[in-house]
């Protein structure tokens, strides 16, 4: 549903986005109770969910919140990461951090533009 909402418009986009949001929320609830914060599937879900909020729902604050929370939770338990998933987990953590850096710089630029426009 998320990918449908990327190219649909109007009411069908809203419906697809709503269905995707429900699915992401359900998956996030399961992942947070069943998987450790460093698990690649949990991290990948957080990465995709944050991108969904940023790109589809146009909610950069919520996107940053999800990405930062996932990154911080994983960092706190990095020492428990097993060798098997270390590479995958750290790669996804890097992507979360890259998105946070990009998104926060975008927000700073937008707020700076807003200040300039008022002058």
C-alpha positions as CSV (number, residue, x, y, z in Angstrom):
1,X,0.0,0.0,0.0
2,X,2.8,2.4,0.7
3,X,4.1,2.1,-2.8
4,X,0.6,2.6,-4.2
5,X,0.4,5.8,-2.3
6,X,3.6,7.1,-3.9
7,X,1.9,7.6,-7.3
8,X,-1.8,7.8,-6.5
9,X,-3.6,11.1,-6.1
10,X,-6.7,12.3,-4.3
11,X,-8.9,10.0,-2.3
12,X,-7.2,6.8,-3.5
13,X,-3.8,8.1,-2.2
14,X,-5.4,8.9,1.2
15,X,-6.9,5.4,1.3
16,X,-3.6,3.7,0.4
17,X,-1.6,5.9,2.8
18,X,-4.1,5.1,5.6
19,X,-3.8,1.4,5.0
20,X,0.0,1.6,4.9
21,X,0.0,3.6,8.1
22,X,-2.2,0.9,9.8
23,X,0.2,-1.8,8.6
24,X,3.3,0.0,9.7
25,X,1.8,0.7,13.1
26,X,0.9,-3.0,13.6
27,X,4.3,-4.1,12.4
28,X,6.1,-1.6,14.7
29,X,4.1,-2.8,17.7
30,X,5.1,-6.4,17.0
31,X,8.7,-5.6,16.2
32,X,9.1,-3.6,19.4
33,X,7.9,-6.4,21.5
34,X,9.4,-9.4,19.7
35,X,12.7,-8.1,18.3
36,X,15.7,-6.4,20.0
37,X,16.4,-2.8,18.9
38,X,19.5,-4.0,17.0
39,X,17.7,-6.6,14.9
40,X,18.0,-5.7,11.2
41,X,14.3,-6.3,10.5
42,X,13.3,-4.0,13.3
43,X,15.8,-1.3,12.1
44,X,14.7,-1.8,8.5
45,X,11.1,-1.3,9.5
46,X,11.9,1.9,11.3
47,X,13.8,3.1,8.3
48,X,11.0,2.5,5.9
49,X,8.3,3.8,8.4
50,X,10.3,7.0,8.8
51,X,10.7,7.5,5.1
52,X,6.9,6.9,4.7
53,X,6.2,9.7,7.2
54,X,8.7,12.0,5.5
55,X,7.8,11.4,1.9
56,X,4.1,10.3,1.9
57,X,2.6,11.9,4.9
58,X,4.8,15.0,4.7
59,X,5.5,14.8,8.4
60,X,9.3,15.4,8.9
61,X,9.0,15.8,12.6
62,X,7.4,12.4,13.1
63,X,9.9,10.9,10.5
64,X,12.8,12.2,12.6
65,X,11.3,11.0,15.8
66,X,10.9,7.4,14.5
67,X,14.4,7.4,13.0
68,X,16.1,8.9,16.0
69,X,14.3,6.6,18.4
70,X,15.3,3.5,16.4
71,X,18.9,4.7,16.1
72,X,19.2,5.7,19.8
73,X,17.6,2.4,21.0
74,X,20.0,0.4,18.8
75,X,23.1,2.4,19.9
76,X,22.2,1.7,23.6
77,X,22.3,-2.1,22.9
78,X,25.0,-2.2,20.3
79,X,27.2,-4.3,22.6
80,X,24.6,-7.1,22.5
81,X,24.6,-7.3,18.7
82,X,25.6,-10.7,17.5
83,X,28.3,-11.1,14.8
84,X,25.8,-12.6,12.3
85,X,23.7,-9.5,12.0
86,X,26.3,-6.8,12.9
87,X,26.9,-5.8,9.3
88,X,23.2,-5.5,8.3
89,X,22.3,-3.7,11.5
90,X,25.1,-1.2,11.4
91,X,24.4,-0.4,7.7
92,X,20.7,0.3,8.5
93,X,21.7,2.4,11.5
94,X,24.0,4.4,9.1
95,X,21.0,5.0,6.8
96,X,18.8,6.1,9.7
97,X,21.5,8.6,10.7
98,X,22.0,9.8,7.1
99,X,18.3,10.5,6.8
100,X,18.2,12.3,10.1
101,X,21.1,14.5,9.0
102,X,19.5,15.2,5.7
103,X,16.0,15.9,7.2
104,X,17.2,18.1,10.0
105,X,19.3,20.2,7.6
106,X,16.2,20.5,5.3
107,X,14.2,21.7,8.3
108,X,16.9,24.2,9.3
109,X,17.0,25.6,5.7
110,X,13.2,25.9,5.6
111,X,13.1,27.7,8.9
112,X,15.9,30.0,7.7
113,X,14.0,30.7,4.5
114,X,10.9,31.5,6.6
115,X,12.9,34.0,8.6
116,X,14.3,35.7,5.5
117,X,10.8,35.9,4.0
118,X,9.6,37.8,7.0
119,X,12.4,40.4,7.0
